[in-house]
């Protein structure tokens, strides 16, 4: 298995900016060397080879294609040898800047285990080959420390920029996953609504048809009983119409919540509609400042809706309390009713579906109930902040 030495910045645009900046400075300094040293023949040819090797190893094909990996590995070694051969007798004073640019380029485009031996090995060699007058071991140590104060920040900047790019990509992937889950949840909810329409509206219409057919048979002989069946049919048709209206209202809801108004307003809308239709009393305590992503709001709104339905249908509740609190980046929601309650809790289709949806977005569901003490539901949802 071939080991790659190349490791550029993840942000391609930023990588190109660094490349163009370093390459311009590098080429200008090499040309300046030719002018100051009045290099001709071998010296000018060496500069030309350096520039050619630099741009060849920075070609996208060489950096990214395994077939040309050997060029990316050997080129820096050839370049550093040519640099020492050129600058050893020059005395132009620009060799330090050229070598720092060369080292910075290696750190930004190669893996650390490959770039650092060049950067520090080359610098130590430079200190040995170009000793300053009166320099000693402590002077060399100080020079090495100063050099590190330049090289280490360049390396750290590369790590931070790559980590930032990785985080951005991860966040984008999470947003895409949340969007996909939201679409799947919406599709699942529409399927559930279709089944509910079939079960409820279909039942209402079937009952109404049977009642009307019976009324037609009894109309001449027993008109009072026929009128009773017509009244039954009318009530069933009213219920069916109400169910259809509720389905249409749910399907029109944006992002699975009532009118796209957010968690608090969605809960208040459900409370107002239910109180108007049934007369049940509601009490809401809402103390949460953070906004959830729309998928989490969708799940929690539907949990409130399902809890209200269960409280009215099974518990015959007359009052429902809803508390929504935010503690340590977690939304805690409690829904408590004063219904009949039960000493045993059976997870039917509604509760099981609610638990699956809550856990799918990172939440937890727990329920409590006692005879004649109502039903209490707790939801813990981590704050996963969306774009708004």
Phi, psi and omega per residue, in radians:
X1 nan 2.255 -3.110
X2 -1.416 2.297 -3.138
X3 -1.667 2.197 -3.122
X4 -1.496 2.449 3.081
X5 -1.762 -0.196 -3.047
X6 -1.450 2.342 3.064
X7 -2.687 1.553 -3.085
X8 -1.525 3.101 3.055
X9 -1.158 2.473 -3.131
X10 -1.184 -0.610 3.115
X11 -1.373 1.835 -3.044
X12 -1.118 -0.649 3.134
X13 -1.121 -0.803 3.126
X14 -1.151 -0.639 3.102
X15 -1.071 -0.704 3.112
X16 -1.168 -0.651 3.115
X17 -1.072 -0.831 3.105
X18 -1.079 -0.721 -3.115
X19 -1.092 -0.850 -3.116
X20 -1.104 -0.700 3.133
X21 -1.124 -0.852 -3.125
X22 -1.169 -0.720 -3.097
X23 -1.143 -0.693 3.112
X24 -1.089 -0.842 -3.138
X25 -1.109 -0.705 -3.113
X26 -1.105 -0.852 -3.114
X27 -1.152 -0.739 -3.140
X28 -1.062 -0.755 -3.135
X29 -1.172 -0.658 3.101
X30 -1.148 -0.716 3.085
X31 -1.163 -0.626 3.079
X32 -1.108 -0.650 3.082
X33 -1.059 -0.750 3.139
X34 -1.048 -0.709 -3.114
X35 -1.222 -0.840 -3.070
X36 -1.192 -0.667 -3.106
X37 -1.539 -0.096 -3.092
X38 0.905 0.755 -3.100
X39 -1.217 2.408 3.083
X40 -2.409 2.833 3.076
X41 1.092 -1.965 -3.066
X42 -1.093 -0.726 -3.133
X43 -1.082 -0.842 3.124
X44 -1.126 -0.657 3.103
X45 -1.132 -0.694 3.103
X46 -1.073 -0.737 3.090
X47 -1.095 -0.718 3.121
X48 -1.096 -0.721 3.105
X49 -1.139 -0.727 3.104
X50 -1.012 -0.851 -3.125
X51 -1.106 -0.721 -3.138
X52 -1.115 -0.813 3.125
X53 -1.072 -0.702 -3.133
X54 -1.026 -0.854 -3.077
X55 -1.324 -0.522 3.096
X56 -1.133 -0.793 -3.107
X57 -1.282 -0.195 3.087
X58 -1.687 0.016 3.073
X59 -1.146 2.519 -3.080
X60 -1.047 -0.632 -3.132
X61 -1.139 -0.702 -3.141
X62 -1.211 -0.689 -3.102
X63 -1.240 -0.591 -2.958
X64 -1.922 -0.317 -3.047
X65 -1.715 2.174 -3.138
X66 -1.035 -0.460 -3.108
X67 -1.087 -0.568 -3.099
X68 -1.825 0.334 -3.070
X69 -1.094 -0.613 -3.108
X70 -1.065 -0.614 3.118
X71 -1.109 -0.765 3.135
X72 -1.122 -0.515 -3.123
X73 -1.397 -0.793 -3.009
X74 -1.405 -0.576 -3.032
X75 -0.978 -0.831 3.122
X76 -1.045 -0.626 3.124
X77 -1.128 -0.772 3.113
X78 -1.135 -0.673 -3.123
X79 -1.132 -0.768 -3.082
X80 -1.198 -0.569 3.069
X81 -1.147 -0.781 3.131
X82 -1.117 -0.682 3.113
X83 -1.025 -0.812 -3.137
X84 -1.157 -0.682 3.137
X85 -1.128 -0.695 -3.125
X86 -1.231 -0.801 -2.948
X87 -1.541 -0.272 -3.083
X88 -0.996 -0.780 -3.140
X89 -1.711 0.132 -2.948
X90 -1.342 -0.924 -3.096
X91 1.169 0.487 -3.119
X92 -1.442 -0.393 3.142
X93 1.525 -0.011 -3.130
X94 -1.783 0.015 -3.072
X95 -1.119 -0.569 -3.131
X96 -1.114 -0.810 -3.120
X97 -1.130 -0.740 -3.141
X98 -1.072 -0.776 -3.110
X99 -1.172 -0.659 3.098
X100 -1.101 -0.736 3.083
X101 -1.095 -0.717 3.110
X102 -1.080 -0.783 3.135
X103 -1.146 -0.747 3.126
X104 -1.076 -0.693 3.118
X105 -1.102 -0.741 3.119
X106 -1.093 -0.755 -3.108
X107 -1.119 -0.651 -3.103
X108 -1.344 -0.364 -3.040
X109 -2.064 -0.091 -3.124
X110 -2.243 2.854 3.096
X111 -1.213 2.693 -3.023
X112 -1.056 -0.740 -3.077
X113 -1.125 -0.356 3.115
X114 -1.679 -0.670 -3.034
X115 -1.345 -0.694 -3.039
X116 -1.139 -0.686 3.061
X117 -1.025 -0.670 3.073
X118 -1.133 -0.823 -3.048
X119 -1.092 -0.843 -3.065
X120 -1.515 -0.646 3.089
X121 -1.104 -0.729 3.107
X122 -1.141 -0.670 -3.110
X123 -1.213 -0.708 3.103
X124 -1.101 -0.714 3.083
X125 -1.081 -0.689 3.104
X126 -1.065 -0.747 3.127
X127 -1.104 -0.599 -3.124
X128 -1.317 -0.725 -3.071
X129 -1.385 -0.494 3.136
X130 -2.082 1.097 -3.104
X131 -1.220 2.427 3.076
X132 -1.418 2.659 3.131
X133 -1.093 2.242 3.105
X134 1.364 0.123 -3.119
X135 -1.310 2.520 3.106
X136 -2.273 -2.957 -3.102
X137 -1.075 -0.710 -3.134
X138 -1.167 -0.632 3.099
X139 -1.138 -0.734 3.084
X140 -1.097 -0.694 3.115
X141 -1.113 -0.716 3.106
X142 -1.134 -0.734 3.104
X143 -1.082 -0.705 3.133
X144 -1.157 -0.667 3.101
X145 -1.146 -0.747 3.117
X146 -1.092 -0.722 3.113
X147 -1.089 -0.712 3.122
X148 -1.117 -0.603 3.120
X149 -1.146 -0.252 3.070
X150 -1.709 -0.734 -3.063
X151 -1.296 -0.774 -3.100
X152 -1.069 -0.783 3.081
X153 -1.053 -0.615 3.094
X154 -1.107 -0.799 3.113
X155 -1.108 -0.749 3.129
X156 -1.116 -0.681 3.111
X157 -1.082 -0.720 3.098
X158 -1.074 -0.783 3.121
X159 -1.075 -0.769 -3.121
X160 -1.142 -0.724 3.135
X161 -1.149 -0.711 3.098
X162 -1.167 -0.668 3.100
X163 -1.147 -0.704 3.107
X164 -1.087 -0.766 3.128
X165 -1.125 -0.668 3.109
X166 -1.122 -0.731 3.116
X167 -1.116 -0.704 3.114
X168 -1.095 -0.746 3.124
X169 -1.163 -0.673 3.111
X170 -1.127 -0.764 3.112
X171 -1.080 -0.694 3.111
X172 -1.135 -0.708 3.106
X173 -1.118 -0.690 3.113
X174 -1.153 -0.685 3.101
X175 -1.127 -0.697 3.112
X176 -1.149 -0.693 3.117
X177 -1.151 -0.727 3.111
X178 -1.097 -0.694 3.117
X179 -1.126 -0.733 3.123
X180 -1.125 -0.759 3.120
X181 -1.119 -0.637 3.128
X182 -1.117 -0.761 3.113
X183 -1.121 -0.701 3.113
X184 -1.152 -0.692 3.111
X185 -1.129 -0.695 3.102
X186 -1.107 -0.714 3.114
X187 -1.136 -0.724 3.101
X188 -1.097 -0.717 3.138
X189 -1.143 -0.689 3.105
X190 -1.133 -0.645 3.075
X191 -1.126 -0.742 3.112
X192 -1.097 -0.689 3.132
X193 -1.127 -0.707 3.119
X194 -1.075 -0.723 3.094
X195 -1.144 -0.672 3.128
X196 -1.144 -0.697 3.080
X197 -1.058 -0.761 -3.135
X198 -1.090 -0.732 -3.063
X199 -1.320 -0.748 -3.041
X200 -1.554 -1.020 -3.121
X201 -1.107 -0.719 3.108
X202 -1.046 -0.725 3.108
X203 -1.127 -0.769 3.117
X204 -1.025 -0.832 -3.104
X205 -1.173 -0.684 3.102
X206 -1.086 -0.792 3.114
X207 -1.066 -0.725 3.131
X208 -1.128 -0.723 3.137
X209 -1.113 -0.785 3.129
X210 -1.078 -0.733 3.140
X211 -1.130 -0.722 3.125
X212 -1.171 -0.676 3.087
X213 -1.121 -0.725 3.089
X214 -1.124 -0.685 3.115
X215 -1.102 -0.653 3.120
X216 -1.118 -0.625 -3.141
X217 -1.314 -0.549 -3.054
X218 -1.680 -0.079 -2.982
X219 -1.048 -0.702 -3.090
X220 -1.372 -0.732 -3.033
X221 -1.527 -0.734 -3.116
X222 -2.292 1.356 -3.041
X223 -1.084 -0.611 -3.122
X224 -1.144 -0.746 3.108
X225 -1.164 -0.614 3.104
X226 -1.137 -0.735 3.119
X227 -1.122 -0.616 3.088
X228 -1.088 -0.729 3.112
X229 -1.164 -0.603 3.087
X230 -1.148 -0.686 3.099
X231 -1.127 -0.686 3.086
X232 -1.076 -0.765 3.136
X233 -1.089 -0.692 3.136
X234 -1.122 -0.745 3.119
X235 -1.117 -0.713 3.114
X236 -1.124 -0.690 3.109
X237 -1.161 -0.661 3.077
X238 -1.096 -0.751 3.113
X239 -1.105 -0.741 3.114
X240 -1.077 -0.726 3.113
X241 -1.119 -0.701 3.109
X242 -1.111 -0.707 3.105
X243 -1.117 -0.707 3.132
X244 -1.126 -0.727 3.110
X245 -1.088 -0.696 3.124
X246 -1.134 -0.685 3.115
X247 -1.118 -0.780 3.130
X248 -1.082 -0.714 3.139
X249 -1.109 -0.714 3.123
X250 -1.150 -0.745 -3.128
X251 -1.165 -0.520 3.121
X252 -1.365 -0.259 -3.100
X253 -1.094 2.378 -3.119
X254 -1.457 2.268 3.111
X255 0.983 0.502 3.067
X256 1.399 0.048 3.137
X257 -2.107 2.826 -3.017
X258 -1.136 1.733 3.066
X259 1.219 0.234 -3.140
X260 1.147 0.533 -3.021
X261 -1.595 -0.082 -3.115
X262 1.744 3.022 -3.036
X263 -1.126 -0.894 -3.082
X264 -1.075 -0.876 -3.096
X265 -1.182 -0.568 3.084
X266 -1.100 -0.735 3.102
X267 -1.134 -0.764 -3.137
X268 -1.103 -0.623 3.107
X269 -1.140 -0.779 3.095
X270 -1.071 -0.743 3.131
X271 -1.087 -0.793 -3.113
X272 -1.121 -0.763 -3.134
X273 -1.128 -0.772 -3.111
X274 -1.183 -0.729 3.139
X275 -1.104 -0.657 3.135
X276 -1.178 -0.639 -3.072
X277 -1.482 -0.560 -3.005
X278 -2.021 -0.392 -3.100
X279 1.490 0.021 3.122
X280 -1.170 2.527 -3.113
X281 -1.571 2.433 3.139
X282 -2.125 2.609 3.010
X283 -2.403 2.119 -3.095
X284 -2.027 2.315 3.002
X285 -2.140 1.908 -3.059
X286 -2.077 1.971 -3.129
X287 -2.355 1.070 3.116
X288 -2.307 2.167 -3.086
X289 -1.681 -0.546 -3.065
X290 -1.309 2.509 3.084
X291 -1.612 2.378 3.083
X292 -1.575 2.859 3.001
X293 -1.206 2.726 -2.998
X294 -1.054 -0.561 3.135
X295 -1.137 -0.707 3.099
X296 -1.169 -0.716 3.089
X297 -1.074 -0.725 3.113
X298 -1.001 -0.833 -3.100
X299 -1.131 -0.738 -3.089
X300 -1.252 -0.637 3.071
X301 -1.079 -0.759 3.132
X302 -1.194 -0.530 3.062
X303 -1.148 -0.730 3.076
X304 -1.084 -0.773 -3.137
X305 -1.070 -0.799 -3.134
X306 -1.139 -0.671 3.137
X307 -1.142 -0.724 3.109
X308 -1.116 -0.742 3.124
X309 -1.062 -0.799 3.132
X310 -1.135 -0.677 -3.137
X311 -1.101 -0.680 -3.122
X312 -1.399 -0.690 -3.026
X313 -1.373 -0.791 -3.059
X314 -1.776 -0.638 -3.072
X315 -1.623 -0.216 -3.093
X316 0.903 0.841 -3.090
X317 -1.341 2.661 3.066
X318 -1.994 -0.197 3.139
X319 -2.564 2.455 -3.120
X320 -2.353 2.283 3.092
X321 -1.895 2.357 3.119
X322 -2.219 2.112 3.101
X323 -2.035 2.265 3.084
X324 -2.217 1.958 -3.085
X325 -2.194 2.648 3.080
X326 -2.001 2.107 -3.136
X327 -2.379 2.118 3.060
X328 0.897 0.962 3.088
X329 1.016 0.558 3.080
X330 -2.374 2.323 3.068
X331 -1.580 2.136 3.093
X332 -1.871 2.154 3.114
X333 -2.140 2.242 3.112
X334 -2.107 2.284 3.097
X335 -2.144 2.020 -3.059
X336 -2.214 2.346 3.104
X337 -2.124 2.942 -3.136
X338 -1.847 0.543 -3.098
X339 -1.300 -2.890 -3.040
X340 -1.248 -0.554 -3.135
X341 1.252 -3.107 -3.112
X342 -2.805 2.659 3.103
X343 -1.513 -0.137 3.080
X344 -2.405 2.365 -3.107
X345 -1.857 2.096 3.119
X346 -1.861 2.131 3.119
X347 -1.373 1.701 3.062
X348 -1.408 -2.903 -3.109
X349 -1.067 -0.725 -3.083
X350 -1.125 -0.895 -3.124
X351 -1.162 -0.681 3.140
X352 -1.137 -0.750 3.107
X353 -1.123 -0.704 3.114
X354 -1.078 -0.793 -3.129
X355 -1.106 -0.721 3.137
X356 -1.091 -0.754 -3.134
X357 -1.167 -0.717 -3.131
X358 -1.137 -0.781 3.138
X359 -1.188 -0.507 -3.136
X360 -1.137 -0.450 3.123
X361 -1.886 0.361 3.000
X362 1.601 0.118 -3.091
X363 -1.656 3.117 3.100
X364 -2.363 2.506 -3.115
X365 -2.141 2.381 3.013
X366 -2.458 2.591 -3.091
X367 -2.307 2.603 3.095
X368 -2.423 2.565 3.105
X369 -2.845 2.522 3.039
X370 -2.398 2.623 3.135
X371 -0.968 2.289 3.098
X372 1.139 0.209 3.107
X373 -2.143 0.288 3.023
X374 1.335 -2.940 -3.058
X375 -2.211 2.385 -3.100
X376 -2.249 2.235 -3.097
X377 -2.116 2.327 3.140
X378 -2.093 2.353 3.068
X379 -2.231 2.260 3.031
X380 -1.987 2.114 -3.076
X381 -2.227 2.053 3.091
X382 -1.133 2.516 -3.129
X383 -1.313 1.937 3.035
X384 -2.004 1.618 -2.975
X385 -1.194 2.330 3.098
X386 -1.675 -2.860 -3.112
X387 -1.456 -0.064 3.110
X388 2.557 nan nan
